[in-house]
C-alpha cells in the first residue's frame, strides 16, 4: 500500500516538474515569436519606403527636408540591431512618415494617386500591426513574469534558470496618436 | 492575466466537451429517428432503413464536423475577400491575429446591405470569418475592427466549433423531422383505413404517434439547449474583443449602428452564428442578448 502511495507521489511530482518546465518553454516561445512578428512588420515598413518616396518625389519637389528625414530614419532602422533599438528607429520612421502624409494633404494630385493611397493605407496598417504585436509581446511577458514570481512557479523558475523578462516600454504613446484617415 | 488565461482555457474546454456531447446527442437522435421511421414503414423496409440510416447518420455527423464551415459559408452565398477593396479588412484581421496569437482565418464577404458578421469552423486552424458588404461599406475602420475582434474571440474560444456544429447538425435534424412528418401525414391520409385492421396496425399507430412526437420535440429540445448557452457566449466574446483591442469604443459604435439593421434573408439554422441576430425572433427564442444590454456592458468596461 505504502509503496503504491510513494509511486503515485513520485508520478505526481514528476509530472508537475515537466508541466512547469513546458509552461515556461511555451511562454518563452510565444514571447520570442511575437518579437519576431514585430521585426517582420518593421522590415515591411522599411521595404515600403523606397516605393513611397518614388511615388512622392514627382509631386513634392520642394519638400527636401521631410523626404531626407524619412530616408535617414529608414537608414537608421535598417542599421539598428536589437529590438529596443529597432523599435526606436521604427518609431522615428513612423513620425517622419506622418509629416510626409501631413504635407501630402496640400498636394491634391498626390492625394488622388492610387499608388500613393495604397502605400499610405499599407503603412498605416503596419503601424497598427506593430502596436498589436507589441501588445501581444507584453501580454506574454506579463504571464511569464507572473509565473516566475508566484509560488510555486518561482521555485521552478529558479531551478530551471528562467529569469524575469523586460517589457517593451518605449513609445506607448504611439497608439494614442490620431491615425491618418483616408 | 494568468486568471484571464485560465478562464479562457476553461471556455475552450467547455466548448470542446459540449461539441463532443452535441455530436453524440445528434447521432442518438438521428438513429432513433431512423429507427422510428423504420418501424412506421414496417416489415421489409425495417432493416434496410436501419442500416441505411446508420450509415447516413455517421456520414452526416462526420461531414458536419469537417465541412460545417463550408456549409455555413455556402448557405449565405459568400465569396472570398480578395482584391484591393478588401485590403483594409485583411489588414485589420492580420493585426488582430498578431494581438491574439491566432492564425489568420479565411476571410469571406456576403452580399447584404445590413451590418453583420459571423465566424465559423472547427478550430482556429480551420476558421473562417464572413462579413456583409454593408459592414465594410458603413463601418469606419475602428468599428469594423471591433466587429472583427468579436468574431476572432469566438474563434479563440472554440465557440465556432460548437455553434457551427449546432447550426449544421440541428438545422438538418429539423429538416429530416419535417420530411418525416409530411410523409406520415400523407400516408395516414391515403392509407388510414387499411392500418385500422389487426394488431399490427395498432403497433404502427403507436409508432406513428411516437414518431410525430419525436419529430416535433427533437429540434425544439436541441435548439433550447443551444439557446441556453449562446447568450453567454456573446458577452464573453464582447469582453475578449475588448481585451484584444484595449478599448471598447469600436465595438460599441458598431453595435449602435447595428441597432438600425432591418431583417436579413438568411436561413434560420445559421442565424445564431451572427454577430447580431439577423432575423426577427420572438423574445423566447432569442439567440442573442439584446443589443442595448451588450452596449451597456461594454460601456462599463
Interface residues (C-beta under 8 A of the other chain):
Chain A: X30 X33 X34 X37 X41 X118 X121 X122 X125 X128 X129 X131 X132 X133 X135 X136 X139 X142 X143 X146 X147 X150 X175 X179
Chain B: X1 X2 X5 X84 X87 X88 X91 X92 X94 X95 X96 X98 X99 X100 X101 X141 X246
